[in-house]
């Protein structure tokens, strides 16, 4: 029997955000590279937020509709879709290791680093890492080292994309990170060279902005800030008293310069945009300051802007003037043939991330980081070593086998089939009577087996009813679910900025009606509840803004009370009171640490300003009495600073001797969120 190579379906890039769902396919011919398929459609409202698909099946149905629109058939071979998770949902760390470390030892080091530093259990995470060859150097201690980029995300995010793929009847390929996908686009479009220059990528997405420092195609620093097009649209909406969609539609008509306009609404919206972009450029500046506080003075040669906000005219000149750095707006389609009626010039920077999802890294002279948070699959498997650019099946689909012997083999196969058909006809002529008898016997056996299956199915249903009755009896015997423990869990996991208005516990179901100041807080509350040992299958539903109070968001959280919750010792889940009446800033220090000594002045200045709103707690890591607190926050080096709310939740983590501006910004941001939450 001949083995014919498996043919994979088309490889597609899929951008799913709160505003639109876009799909792209890029094909390489003998003469050029072209966009063979591209289309976008509006995202169904309130089902995507910060990369988490609140209703994966609804998103999958929309994706299937979009694929039908661009002519991708709903049959095998299934198309492979590469997606990207927003940077703020992913934990990214750079860690140095000695060069030449064996793969199994490297896996152990990376896994231990994840255990020590992830804010969620490592067995509930999808991990991947990548060596950064361009960072290899000799440290002052004489040891050759190279950096590793470690990326981790809670598995609930990846699971939502698996469910989406099943609903759309596609195969989930690479799960990338938004900032790294944009980096891959830049050399593909000829905007990033291996010349040693430092580039800052600023990808202004719908819900946040990715800020990344790049050198030789490798990310040296990455940060996401919660300022994006939605923030801008909401600010304009409040200023001109118009719906958010209408406000965002005004962006291509704004003028960021001081030019007057005859339309007062456009002028007011432009003023708001200047303010928001001013805040964003300040965040870019603070990110650069923080990086330089770690490594020393560096020079950024140019800034590259991408994302949905680039539709605003003059945004490049605005950033260049504010940052005093050469700034360009990216064109990811520079080296591609595409239909200009489908992809408008002003919208091209918006699609930088999706181009990176399908860009052929093998055709680039400059290698970039390739991380796949779906590498472990739906069920986590042991990590495998991989360096940048070494993934043979980098798009996540089945590799198409080159079969030069295909046509000769096909001819031989056809001849064999003809011989077999002739032989079958001869045998059928002589053996038809015997075959009819066997067929009758088989039909009788099939009827008996079907009756047996029906009988077993009825027994299964009866068993299920008996099990339900047993569960009811167990609940009666155990006095039901400990409602006080559930209520206590709901109260302890509420983030600042979220208010629980109504709570229902019916049998094994849990439902809470809540208000929030933004979508991020709602998502965080759902993630906190999912981590409880009493609740499971947490889902966000019915998310919408209140018409009467547009600054508030109404949402419901549904879930299931775990069966083992009935055996929970209520006293075991009571919080340990520490007497705090205000949020706390906890500062871990060491006596003989020069960085800690220099950081004292920063903390003293913050304490003088924010003492009325925060308790400041200094913890000496060298004191054995503080070991429990050090272990609780997984502190391994000083200085290390945490801002903790009244419920004990960490709302900000500042690692190392950060600049005074970052400490002040974190305290100010949390104090404003807490104040807004108290007034609602």
Secondary structure, 3 states (H helix, E strand, C coil): CCCCCCCCCCEEEEEECCCEEEEEEEEECCCCEEEEEEEEEECCCCCEECCEECCHHHHHHHHHHHHHHHCCCCCCCCCEEEEEECHHHCEEEEEEEECCCCHHHHHHHHHHHHHHHCCCCHHHEEEEEEEEEEEEEECCCCCEEEEEEEEEEEHHHHHHHHHHHHHHCCEEEEEEEHHHHHHHHHHHCCCCCCCCCEEEEEEECCCCEEEEEEECCEEEEEEEECCCHHHHHHHHHHHHCCCHHHHHHCHHHCCCCCCCCCCHHHHHHHHHHHHHHHHHHHHHHHHHHHHHHHHCCCCCCEEEEEEHHHHCCCHHHHHHHHHCCCEEECCCCCCCECCCCCCCHHHHHHHHHHHHHHCCHHHCCCCCCCCCCCCCCCCCCCCCCCECCCCCCCCCCCCCCCCCCHHHHHHHHHHHHHHHHHHHHHHHHHHHHHHHHHHHHHHHHHHHHHHHHHHHHHHHHHHHHHHHHHHHHHHHHCCCCCHHHHHHHHHHCCCCCEEEEEEEEECCEEEEEEEECCHHHHHHHHHHHHCCCCEEEEEEEEEEECCCCCCCEEEEEEEEECHHHHHCCHHHHCCCCCCCCCEEEEEEECCCCHHHHHHHHHHHHHHHHHCCCEEEEEEECCCHHHHHHHHHCCCCCCCEEEEECCCCCEEEEEECCCCHHHHHHHHHHHHHHHHHHHHC
